[in-house]
Amino acid sequence: MPVITEIEDLKRIYRRRTPKMFYDYCESGSWTEQTFRENSSDFDKLYFRQRIAVDMTDRSTASQMIGEDVAMPVALAPVGLTGMQHADGEIKAARAAEKFGVPFTLSTMSINSIEDVAAATTKPFWFQLYTMRDEDFIRRLIERAKAAKCSALVITLDLQILGQRHKDLKNGLSAPPKPTLMNMINLATKWRWGIGMLGAQRREFGNIVGHVEGISDAADLGAWTAEQFDLTLDWTKIAKLKEMWGGKVILKGIIDAEDAKMALKVGADAIIVSNHGGRQLDGALSSIRALPAILDAVGDKVEVHLDSGIRSGQDVLKAVAMGAKGTYIGRAFVYGLGAMGEAGVTAALEVIRKEMDISMALCGRRSIAEVSRDILLVPEGFEGRWQG
Ligand SMILES: Cc1cc2nc3c(=O)[nH]c(=O)nc-3n(C[C@H](O)[C@H](O)[C@H](O)COP(=O)(O)O)c2cc1C
């Protein structure tokens, strides 16, 4: 077992072990990747205030997200094709999250299905919904998530249309990979991945294949997905989905204060300040820079979470100190999963918890409840001063 001390260690092993197509799918942003880069680099513009001679005993990173106890304010973000990063990836990530005590969010575009993950776990997970034109399919998907006792519906609002990631087009991304010469050459060097995949429960989109008429293979599915994302999605439809679900709803993909106010109006239980990890609108603000204006607009009325760019416990601590009640990691857990399966996801969570705990202590705080903006040095104008 290699010594893992930081998320970057997992990323290095992940890159070695995973087919290029899936590594590139994960490690890309849209177009120039400006937002993808700034999501992380903007965290570096925030500094901690180190405090000394403060009793550091009895520390805890425990907290709550939407009323659920969490071992730390970090959930696993919904990540499509997780089961292509590692055999049965969704099941493994969900198990690691459950054991660690943090929420797992299953993507609509997962490989393992809602039912697979429910059968492999003992506590409720969260289900992420992409809104599609086929209303019957959406209704059935929501019913399946209810039957699986998911405790929150995360509705993603920033992907009615797909931001272009150049590498996915150049690589011909598909699940499972097509047997082209380039793919076969690359796969030949990823024997560990290949052996795992031979024994995997599924290699196609588990929530979709077999649940929609006429969809039996990935080629059909690609066409169906491109046709199906709902371009007409609006706040009336979001309110209807919320009603259909009837439980806790988290609205994901909000980066503008005006949209946060709309989310409040439809009665969201929480919102996620997110730009989809820089995979959608290139040139949008990083999540951490967008957070202050959103908190000013709705922070006292709805729980505000954040994702995009988190690669360390320090990043989590900064987001929480800025006012986020919870955070999510996407790529950071995928690196762990691709590197070492369930143990790798656990390792990613452990790295983050340790970094957060020690940084919190060095800021003179012993619990998440004690963490506030005054542990930070925030440069003047960090959130930007915009005309108009
Ligand atoms: C490979 C990959 C696939 C993703 N798939 C989905 C998805 O299916 N649904 C969704 O709501 N968000 C999806 N996201 C966005 C994540 O939920 C999350 O917003 C993002 O990863 C956060 O940024 P980070 O990766 O820098 O932590 C995906 C992100 C990545 C990297």
The ligand as an ORCA input file, in Angstrom:
! r2SCAN-3c Opt
* xyz 0 1
  C     -16.184     13.321    -14.080
  C     -17.290     14.176    -13.553
  C     -18.608     13.814    -13.788
  C     -19.636     14.583    -13.258
  N     -20.951     14.170    -13.416
  C     -21.943     14.863    -12.827
  C     -23.275     14.387    -12.864
  O     -23.558     13.336    -13.408
  N     -24.221     15.127    -12.258
  C     -23.948     16.316    -11.618
  O     -24.850     16.953    -11.077
  N     -22.690     16.755    -11.544
  C     -21.686     16.070    -12.111
  N     -20.397     16.513    -11.998
  C     -20.112     17.717    -11.206
  C     -19.883     17.343     -9.737
  O     -21.060     16.938     -9.121
  C     -19.315     18.535     -8.950
  O     -20.143     19.652     -9.139
  C     -17.886     18.867     -9.351
  O     -17.135     17.706     -9.590
  C     -17.214     19.677     -8.249
  O     -15.937     20.064     -8.623
  P     -14.598     19.273     -8.203
  O     -14.527     18.093     -9.109
  O     -13.536     20.277     -8.492
  O     -14.731     18.886     -6.757
  C     -19.347     15.761    -12.517
  C     -18.021     16.102    -12.296
  C     -16.995     15.333    -12.792
  C     -15.570     15.715    -12.512
*
